[in-house]
Amino acid sequence: MQGPFMFSFFTLVHFTVAVAALGLLTAAPVAAICLFIVEAVTAFDNAATVAGRFLGIGERTEKLNRMRFLLHAICIGWLLPVYSALGRAFGFSASGAFVADVIAWVLAIAITLLGYFYQYRRTGEIMPVNYFGCLRYAQSVGEHTRFPGYEYTEQQLAARGHLPVAAVLTVLAGLLMAALIGWFGSFWTPFIVTLIMLLASTFPQRSWGPLATSCLEVVFSGGLLYSLWLAARVLGT
């Protein structure tokens, strides 16, 4: 039961962060909504993983997981306006903040389109895999993730997953913006948690890797929420 318990916990944490972000609507409405969207999607991702254990292999579970792929691909880029809001509160000049906002929105829209047309539309067959005692659908399967009792075809065993381009570009752009926030505003929390998230993406996709990544996602989300809370106090004054 370790997997279902852990991913239920992750679901609750990300849902809590999403709801908490809405509490900052008055001072930082756009950033609050963007953080809410991404955190709600992350909560859904973890909830779908837990639900698979109870739904079992079937069309409903596959559709639920395809929705997971879609939401990740088109929503992750909306983290970037959160960074530009942090820059506005910590260190960016008025003109610099305007430029950061424009760049953040252009990149968010571009990553959304790229995520849908290049990443999601390229998602081919997905298959059931064992994910720490839960059931989810993935683009590839290995010896450690074979679902007990399921007969995989040779094509499924040979399949390889695609790089999550939208997430990689978002984290890299966010890291650069966070570095500028730290440089101009001496506020390094966004940079530290984003760097942690970038390093987590390099963990092996077997054994402990995905679970460690999920744990560090919680650190990342909490760090961004804390940063936005501080920014809301500055922007609200």
DONUVEX-990487 format. One line per 4 residues: number of its first residue (from 1); their letters; for each residue x, y, z of C-alpha. Coordinates in pm, 1 decimal. Example, Ala and Ser with C-alpha at 12.3 -4.5 7.8 and 13.67 -1.06 7.14 Angstrom:
// residues 2
1	AS	1230.0/-450.0/780.0  1367.0/-106.0/714.0
// end
This chain:
// residues 237
1	MQGP	0.0/0.0/0.0  303.3/231.9/0.9  234.6/361.2/-351.1  -136.8/438.6/-306.5
5	FMFS	-64.8/609.7/25.5  221.1/818.7/-115.6  35.0/930.5/-427.0  -277.2/1006.6/-225.7
9	FFTL	-56.2/1225.8/-8.4  90.0/1398.4/-315.5  -262.0/1456.6/-447.1  -365.4/1621.2/-121.5
13	VHFT	-52.6/1838.3/-103.9  -82.7/1969.7/-459.8  -455.8/2027.1/-419.1  -383.1/2223.7/-100.6
17	VAVA	-121.6/2436.0/-279.9  -369.3/2500.2/-563.2  -639.1/2617.5/-323.0  -387.6/2825.2/-124.2
21	ALGL	-278.3/2997.2/-445.5  -634.1/3120.4/-496.7  -602.8/3296.7/-162.2  -354.7/3532.7/-329.3
25	LTAA	-595.8/3642.7/-603.7  -639.3/3994.7/-469.0  -273.0/4092.8/-472.7  -145.1/3878.1/-762.5
29	PVAA	-447.5/3755.3/-960.2  -277.1/3633.6/-1278.5  6.8/3454.1/-1102.9  -234.6/3301.5/-852.3
33	ICLF	-457.3/3161.8/-1127.7  -157.1/3026.2/-1320.0  -15.9/2852.1/-1013.4  -361.0/2715.4/-931.9
37	IVEA	-394.3/2564.6/-1281.1  -55.1/2391.0/-1273.9  -100.6/2262.1/-920.3  -452.8/2138.1/-994.6
41	VTAF	-315.6/1947.6/-1295.6  -40.5/1796.0/-1079.3  -299.4/1693.3/-820.6  -506.7/1532.6/-1098.6
45	DNAA	-198.5/1345.3/-1222.9  -138.8/1188.6/-883.1  -509.0/1119.2/-829.8  -525.8/939.4/-1165.6
49	TVAG	-235.1/720.6/-1057.9  -418.6/618.3/-740.6  -750.4/574.6/-924.8  -591.6/330.5/-1166.9
53	RFLG	-538.7/85.6/-882.4  -913.4/69.4/-826.1  -1037.0/108.8/-1184.0  -807.6/-157.9/-1324.5
57	IGER	-698.8/-201.1/-1684.2  -958.7/-72.4/-1926.7  -1082.7/206.1/-2149.5  -1179.5/437.5/-1862.8
61	TEKL	-832.1/420.8/-1709.8  -664.8/473.3/-2046.0  -878.8/781.2/-2118.1  -800.3/917.6/-1772.2
65	NRMR	-430.1/882.0/-1842.3  -453.9/1037.0/-2187.0  -614.2/1336.6/-2018.3  -316.0/1339.5/-1782.8
69	FLLH	-77.8/1356.3/-2080.2  -282.1/1634.3/-2241.7  -308.6/1855.3/-1933.3  61.3/1829.2/-1857.6
73	AICI	153.7/1917.3/-2213.9  -65.6/2227.8/-2241.1  -64.6/2364.3/-1884.9  291.8/2340.4/-1755.0
77	GWLL	402.6/2652.6/-1947.1  164.2/2865.2/-1740.6  413.7/2858.8/-1457.7  615.2/3129.2/-1633.9
81	PVYS	380.5/3421.9/-1551.9  431.3/3323.4/-1187.2  802.5/3394.2/-1226.7  740.5/3730.1/-1394.2
85	ALGR	510.1/3827.3/-1105.5  786.9/3736.8/-862.5  1025.7/3951.6/-1062.6  786.2/4244.9/-1045.2
89	AFGF	781.6/4213.6/-665.7  1150.2/4140.9/-615.9  1405.4/4346.2/-799.5  1280.0/4414.2/-1152.5
93	SASG	1238.1/4777.4/-1254.9  903.9/4888.1/-1397.7  1030.4/4852.3/-1755.0  1207.6/4526.5/-1672.2
97	AFVA	890.9/4385.7/-1517.9  693.3/4476.9/-1831.7  948.4/4301.7/-2053.5  944.5/3997.6/-1822.6
101	DVIA	564.8/3983.0/-1841.9  568.0/3996.2/-2221.1  837.6/3729.0/-2248.2  661.6/3506.4/-1994.2
105	WVLA	329.6/3523.6/-2181.2  487.1/3468.9/-2522.0  675.2/3165.8/-2392.7  369.2/3032.6/-2207.8
109	IAIT	158.5/3046.0/-2524.0  440.0/2901.2/-2738.3  500.9/2614.4/-2494.9  127.7/2542.4/-2479.9
113	LLGY	109.9/2513.8/-2858.4  430.3/2310.7/-2871.2  303.4/2090.0/-2592.4  -17.5/2013.7/-2776.9
117	FYQY	95.4/1982.9/-3138.0  445.8/1840.2/-3087.4  428.9/1657.0/-2755.7  70.3/1541.5/-2701.1
121	RRTG	-20.5/1472.8/-3063.9  291.1/1252.7/-3091.5  171.4/1036.1/-2805.0  99.1/702.2/-2962.4
125	EIMP	-8.5/386.2/-2787.5  1.7/390.8/-2409.3  4.8/76.3/-2200.9  -66.1/-21.6/-1840.4
129	VNYF	234.0/-26.8/-1608.7  292.5/-99.2/-1242.6  376.5/231.0/-1072.2  477.7/164.7/-711.3
133	GCLR	177.3/-58.8/-657.1  -56.2/163.7/-857.7  -174.1/134.5/-1216.4  -107.8/403.6/-1470.5
137	YAQS	-64.7/410.0/-1847.0  273.4/502.6/-1997.7  446.7/519.9/-2334.9  701.9/254.7/-2243.3
141	VGEH	747.4/-35.1/-2005.5  1051.1/-195.9/-1845.1  1119.1/-504.7/-1639.5  1055.7/-311.2/-1318.6
145	TRFP	721.1/-166.3/-1436.5  555.7/-466.9/-1601.4  199.9/-498.3/-1478.5  139.2/-845.9/-1334.1
149	GYEY	-71.8/-1065.3/-1558.2  -75.3/-829.5/-1856.5  55.6/-968.8/-2185.3  265.4/-708.6/-2366.5
153	TEQQ	327.3/-723.9/-2739.5  675.4/-704.1/-2885.6  596.2/-353.0/-3012.1  494.1/-241.7/-2664.2
157	LAAR	808.0/-382.2/-2507.6  1021.4/-205.2/-2768.1  841.2/131.8/-2738.1  1024.1/429.9/-2594.7
161	GHLP	870.6/739.2/-2438.3  913.8/1089.3/-2581.5  1094.0/1369.0/-2401.8  844.4/1595.4/-2215.3
165	VAAV	951.8/1898.5/-2415.5  698.4/2138.2/-2262.4  812.5/2062.7/-1907.3  1182.1/2084.0/-1994.3
169	LTVL	1145.6/2421.0/-2168.2  931.5/2556.9/-1884.8  1180.4/2458.2/-1615.7  1475.8/2597.9/-1812.0
173	AGLL	1299.0/2929.4/-1880.1  1181.0/2944.6/-1519.5  1533.8/2880.6/-1393.7  1668.9/3169.0/-1603.0
177	MAAL	1397.9/3405.8/-1479.8  1455.2/3288.7/-1121.6  1828.4/3355.7/-1158.5  1749.9/3714.3/-1266.5
181	IGWF	1516.1/3752.4/-968.1  1795.5/3637.6/-739.5  2051.6/3862.6/-908.0  1845.2/4181.2/-907.6
185	GSFW	1637.1/4122.6/-595.5  1861.5/3902.2/-378.1  1568.6/3662.0/-342.9  1693.0/3314.0/-429.1
189	TPFI	1412.3/3084.4/-315.8  1256.0/3052.3/-666.4  1597.1/2972.1/-816.1  1677.0/2709.1/-553.1
193	VTLI	1345.8/2521.2/-582.8  1352.5/2540.5/-963.8  1707.4/2406.7/-971.3  1594.3/2122.3/-745.9
197	MLLA	1313.1/2048.1/-992.4  1558.0/2050.5/-1284.2  1791.1/1809.2/-1106.5  1496.5/1584.7/-1018.2
201	STFP	1414.6/1547.3/-1386.4  1751.7/1373.4/-1436.4  1668.7/1090.1/-1197.1  1645.0/746.5/-1360.3
205	QRSW	1293.9/647.9/-1466.1  1323.1/321.0/-1277.9  1344.2/204.5/-920.1  1334.1/505.8/-684.2
209	GPLA	1365.2/777.5/-952.5  999.1/867.2/-1021.9  907.6/858.0/-653.7  1197.9/1088.7/-562.8
213	TSCL	1092.5/1324.0/-841.3  739.2/1337.2/-699.9  878.8/1419.3/-355.4  1085.8/1705.0/-494.4
217	EVVF	783.4/1833.0/-687.5  628.1/1896.5/-347.2  934.2/2100.9/-245.9  914.8/2294.3/-572.4
221	SGGL	543.4/2366.1/-536.5  577.6/2471.0/-174.4  869.8/2697.5/-259.7  679.9/2871.6/-538.9
225	LYSL	372.5/2915.8/-319.4  585.1/3064.1/-41.3  756.5/3295.4/-290.2  425.0/3408.4/-435.6
229	WLAA	288.5/3467.8/-84.2  580.9/3699.2/-10.8  537.3/3866.7/-349.1  165.7/3921.2/-281.9
233	RVLG	253.9/4103.3/38.2  487.4/4333.3/-156.1  248.3/4386.7/-447.9  -45.2/4443.7/-214.8
237	T	120.0/4730.9/-29.2
// end
